[in-house]
């Protein structure tokens, strides 16, 4: 080919590539900048969805998983710009509730009920399908007869995560003022009440908490500490994922035995076998590519069913706060954790990104610093 001809061909190809890139960028900017972030989401995850199942809420405008591995990632997540004031978007909240109801119903899935199981029944673990457990007499005794949230509706709910970002927040009074307060993994409250509050209506307890926070009840001292924490719940719902992984069976039994033996005033709940896959399916269809939902994300997803307005506290999966000060992983211990570890079953920064977007859209309020009115 003559040199002038090659030159014109190369120039045309360059212009064409440039045009396509520009068009692609324009399309992305139009999608991410559109009012309300609306889009169409097809349900296409396992057997949880039908081909006709559609929704109009785009939570994450990226179709590929976000990879976050920088220690200064918190700089990007300033929740309270100086000129903005959060306002609840009731229309969006109701739309999200309706969409989630296509995957699960918190009133039913919050717990297996007594009429559905009997002692001796064999259950396959959710994450270890080749392993099974037998329903014990103690577990059967503690299964609720009806859903602990049957017919419930609350004006406002607080979901309290366990990040060290809560320390010095002064959020305790604000948290306690909510109609319904959800806490995670039996986190202590009394010593930190000014920052995390005291009120507890539902608290989760992963079996691993017994090993991590109560030394597997190796002696009477640790047994007494657990008993004191359980007694302090005083009628709250204790949500125990007993059917998730085989390693927790013995610890669940220890707790069940203590509750029955000491007549502890709690309402136990054991989530349904389908719950985690249903929650994950909902978020996947919204392009939030989580591996396994954290307890906090599970609680938010469930809360959309019975809470009109949802407020999140203590959700901060970064080692530095917005002012670049160090943040403890948990507010109450010195546990170290790799937020972006490939070995982790969770994708916390990605979950946070989705929750932050919902905060910006008014579907929930995410507090990551001092609370208004804190002294």
C-alpha positions in Angstrom: 0.0 0.0 0.0 1.4 3.5 -0.9 2.5 5.5 2.2 -0.1 8.3 1.8 -2.9 5.7 1.7 -1.6 4.0 4.8 -1.5 7.4 6.5 -5.1 8.1 5.7 -6.2 4.7 6.8 -4.4 5.0 10.1 -6.0 8.5 10.6 -9.5 7.1 9.9 -9.0 4.2 12.4 -7.7 6.6 15.1 -10.8 8.8 14.6 -13.1 5.8 14.7 -11.6 4.5 18.0 -11.7 8.0 19.5 -15.4 8.3 18.6 -16.2 4.9 20.1 -14.4 5.7 23.3 -16.1 9.1 23.6 -19.5 7.5 23.0 -18.8 4.9 25.6 -17.8 7.5 28.2 -20.9 9.6 27.4 -23.1 6.6 27.9 -21.5 5.8 31.3 -21.7 9.5 32.4 -25.4 9.6 31.3 -26.2 6.4 33.3 -24.3 7.5 36.5 -25.6 11.0 36.4 -29.2 10.4 35.6 -31.8 11.5 38.2 -32.4 8.8 40.8 -30.0 6.4 39.1 -32.7 4.5 37.5 -32.2 1.5 35.3 -33.6 -2.0 34.5 -32.3 -5.0 36.4 -32.9 -8.5 35.2 -33.2 -11.2 37.8 -30.8 -13.9 36.7 -29.3 -15.6 39.7 -29.9 -19.3 40.3 -33.5 -20.4 40.9 -34.4 -17.4 42.9 -35.6 -15.3 40.0 -38.0 -15.5 37.1 -37.4 -14.0 33.6 -40.2 -11.5 34.1 -38.8 -10.2 37.4 -37.7 -6.6 36.8 -36.9 -3.6 39.1 -36.0 0.0 38.6 -33.3 0.7 41.3 -29.7 0.7 40.3 -27.6 0.5 43.4 -24.2 0.1 41.8 -23.6 1.6 38.4 -20.7 -0.7 37.7 -21.2 -4.1 36.2 -17.9 -5.4 37.5 -16.8 -6.0 41.1 -14.9 -3.1 42.7 -11.4 -3.9 43.9 -10.4 -1.8 46.9 -7.0 -2.3 48.3 -5.7 1.1 49.2 -5.3 2.2 52.8 -6.5 5.8 52.0 -9.7 4.6 50.3 -11.6 6.3 53.1 -10.8 9.7 51.5 -13.3 8.9 48.8 -16.1 8.2 51.2 -16.9 11.5 52.8 -20.6 11.0 53.7 -21.5 14.6 54.7 -20.5 17.2 52.2 -20.7 20.7 53.7 -23.6 21.8 51.5 -25.8 18.7 51.7 -28.5 17.7 54.2 -29.8 14.1 54.1 -33.5 13.7 53.4 -35.4 10.5 53.4 -36.7 9.3 50.0 -39.8 7.4 50.9 -40.6 6.5 47.3 -37.3 4.8 46.8 -37.5 3.0 50.2 -40.8 1.5 49.2 -39.5 0.6 45.8 -36.5 -1.3 47.4 -38.8 -3.0 49.9 -41.0 -4.2 47.0 -38.0 -5.4 45.1 -36.5 -7.3 48.1 -39.9 -9.0 48.7 -39.5 -10.8 45.3 -36.5 -12.6 46.9 -37.4 -13.0 50.5 -39.9 -12.0 53.2 -38.2 -11.0 56.5 -41.2 -11.8 58.5 -41.0 -15.4 57.4 -37.3 -15.8 56.7 -36.0 -14.3 60.0 -36.5 -17.7 61.6 -37.4 -21.3 61.1 -40.6 -22.0 63.0 -41.4 -24.9 65.4 -44.0 -26.4 63.2 -41.6 -26.9 60.3 -39.0 -29.1 62.2 -39.0 -31.8 64.8 -36.2 -33.2 67.0 -33.9 -35.6 65.0 -34.6 -34.0 61.7 -31.5 -33.8 59.5 -30.4 -30.5 58.0 -27.7 -29.8 55.4 -25.6 -26.8 56.3 -26.0 -23.8 53.9 -22.2 -23.5 53.2 -21.3 -27.1 53.8 -23.9 -29.1 51.8 -22.0 -32.3 52.3 -22.3 -32.0 56.1 -25.4 -32.4 58.2 -26.7 -31.7 61.7 -29.6 -33.2 63.6 -32.1 -30.9 65.2 -31.6 -31.3 69.0 -34.2 -31.2 71.6 -32.9 -27.9 72.9 -32.9 -26.3 69.5 -36.5 -27.5 68.9 -37.6 -26.1 72.3 -36.2 -22.7 71.4 -37.7 -22.4 67.9 -40.4 -19.7 67.9 -44.0 -20.8 67.1 -44.6 -17.6 65.2 -42.3 -15.1 63.6 -40.9 -12.6 66.2 -41.6 -9.9 63.7 -45.1 -10.9 62.6 -47.1 -7.9 61.8 -44.5 -5.5 63.1 -43.8 -2.1 61.5 -41.5 0.6 63.0 -41.2 4.3 62.1 -37.4 4.3 62.5 -34.8 1.6 62.9 -31.1 1.8 63.9 -28.7 -0.9 62.7 -25.5 -0.7 64.7 -22.3 -2.2 63.2 -19.2 -2.7 65.3 -16.6 -0.5 63.6 -14.3 1.6 65.8 -15.5 4.6 63.9 -18.2 4.7 66.6 -15.7 5.6 69.3 -16.0 9.3 70.3 -19.1 9.6 68.0 -21.5 10.5 70.8 -24.2 8.6 68.9 -25.6 6.7 71.9 -28.6 8.9 72.6 -29.5 9.2 69.0 -29.3 5.4 68.5 -31.5 4.8 71.6 -34.1 7.2 70.4 -35.0 4.9 67.4 -38.1 2.7 67.5 -36.2 -0.5 66.9 -32.5 -1.1 67.4 -30.5 -4.0 65.8 -27.0 -4.9 66.9 -24.5 -7.4 65.6 -22.7 -10.3 67.3 -23.4 -9.7 70.9 -21.2 -6.6 70.9 -20.8 -5.1 74.4 -22.7 -1.9 75.0 -22.6 -0.8 78.7 -19.0 0.3 78.7 -19.5 2.3 75.4 -23.1 3.5 75.9 -22.3 7.2 75.1 -21.2 6.2 71.6 -23.2 3.1 70.8 -26.3 3.4 73.1 -27.9 0.7 75.3 -31.2 -0.1 73.6 -31.3 -3.5 72.0 -34.4 -5.1 70.3 -32.6 -7.6 68.1 -29.0 -8.8 68.3 -27.3 -11.4 66.2 -24.8 -14.0 67.4 -22.6 -15.8 64.9 -21.4 -19.0 66.6 -17.8 -17.9 66.1 -18.5 -15.1 68.7 -18.4 -17.7 71.4 -14.9 -18.6 70.5 -13.6 -15.1 69.8 -15.3 -13.1 72.6 -15.9 -15.7 75.2 -13.0 -18.1 74.8 -15.2 -21.1 74.0 -16.5 -21.0 77.6 -13.3 -22.8 78.8 -14.0 -22.0 82.4 -16.7 -20.7 84.7 -15.4 -17.1 84.4 -16.2 -17.0 80.7 -19.4 -18.8 81.1 -20.5 -16.2 83.6 -19.6 -13.4 81.2 -21.7 -14.9 78.5 -24.6 -15.4 81.0 -24.4 -11.7 82.0 -24.5 -10.6 78.4 -27.5 -12.8 77.6 -29.4 -11.7 80.7 -28.8 -8.1 79.7 -30.8 -8.7 76.5 -34.0 -8.7 78.6 -36.6 -9.8 76.1 -34.7 -8.9 72.9 -34.6 -11.2 69.9 -31.4 -13.3 69.8 -30.8 -14.2 66.1 -28.5 -17.2 65.8 -27.5 -18.5 62.4 -27.4 -22.2 63.4 -27.6 -23.8 60.0 -24.9 -22.0 58.1 -21.6 -23.9 58.7 -20.7 -27.1 60.4 -18.1 -25.6 62.8 -20.7 -23.8 64.8 -22.9 -26.7 66.0 -21.3 -27.2 69.4 -21.3 -23.5 70.2 -24.9 -23.1 69.3 -25.8 -26.0 71.6 -23.8 -24.4 74.4 -25.8 -21.2 74.1 -29.2 -23.0 73.7 -28.4 -25.0 76.9 -27.6 -21.9 78.9 -30.7 -20.1 77.8 -32.9 -23.0 78.8 -31.1 -23.9 82.0 -31.0 -20.3 83.4 -34.4 -19.3 82.0 -32.9 -16.4 80.2 -35.5 -13.9 78.9 -34.8 -13.8 75.2 -36.8 -14.6 72.1 -34.6 -16.9 70.0 -34.7 -16.9 66.2 -32.8 -19.1 63.8 -32.7 -17.8 60.2 -34.2 -19.9 57.4 -32.0 -22.0 55.2 -32.7 -20.0 52.1 -32.1 -16.5 53.6 -28.4 -16.0 52.7 -28.8 -17.1 49.1 -31.9 -15.0 48.7 -30.1 -11.9 50.1 -27.1 -12.5 47.9 -29.3 -13.0 44.9 -31.0 -9.6 45.5 -27.7 -7.8 45.7 -26.2 -9.6 42.7 -29.1 -8.5 40.5 -28.3 -5.0 41.6 -24.7 -5.4 40.4 -23.3 -5.6 43.9 -21.0 -8.5 43.4 -20.7 -9.7 47.0 -19.3 -13.2 47.9 -21.2 -13.7 51.2 -23.2 -10.9 52.8 -22.0 -9.5 56.1 -24.3 -9.5 59.1 -24.7 -5.8 58.7 -25.9 -6.1 55.1 -28.2 -9.0 56.0 -29.8 -6.9 58.8 -30.3 -4.0 56.4 -31.9 -6.2 53.8 -34.3 -7.7 56.4 -35.0 -4.3 58.0 -36.4 -2.9 54.7 -39.5 -5.2 55.4 -40.5 -3.7 58.8 -38.7 -0.3 59.1 -40.0 2.9 57.4 -36.7 4.7 57.8 -33.3 2.9 58.4 -30.3 4.5 60.0 -26.9 2.8 60.0 -24.1 3.4 62.5 -20.7 1.8 62.8 -20.4 0.7 59.2 -16.9 1.7 58.1 -14.6 -0.9 56.5 -11.4 1.2 56.3 -8.4 1.5 58.6 -8.5 5.3 58.5 -11.5 7.6 59.1 -12.5 10.6 56.9 -9.9 12.7 58.7 -7.2 10.1 58.2 -7.2 9.0 61.9 -6.7 5.3 62.7 -9.9 3.3 63.2 -10.2 0.1 65.1 -11.8 -2.9 63.4 -14.2 -3.3 66.3 -14.9 -0.6 68.8 -14.6 -3.0 71.7 -11.4 -5.1 71.0 -8.0 -5.1 69.3 -8.9 -7.5 66.5 -6.9 -7.0 63.3 -8.6 -7.7 60.0 -7.8 -7.4 56.3 -10.8 -5.6 54.8 -9.9 -6.6 51.3 -8.3 -10.0 51.9 -9.0 -12.5 49.1 -9.4 -15.2 51.8 -12.3 -13.3 53.5 -15.8 -14.5 52.6 -17.0 -10.9 52.7 -16.4 -7.9 50.4 -16.9 -5.1 52.9 -15.7 -2.0 50.9 -18.0 -3.1 48.1 -20.9 -3.4 50.4 -20.1 0.0 51.8 -20.0 1.6 48.4 -23.6 0.3 47.7 -24.8 1.5 51.1 -23.2 4.9 50.5 -25.0 5.2 47.2 -28.3 4.4 48.9 -27.5 7.1 51.5 -27.0 9.6 48.8 -30.3 8.6 47.2 -32.1 8.9 50.5 -33.0 5.3 51.0 -31.1 5.0 54.3 -29.0 7.3 56.4 -25.3 6.3 57.0 -23.6 8.0 59.9 -19.8 7.5 60.0 -18.7 10.4 62.2 -20.0 12.3 65.1 -23.8 12.4 65.5 -25.6 15.7 65.4 -25.8 17.1 68.8 -22.9 15.0 70.2 -20.8 16.8 72.8 
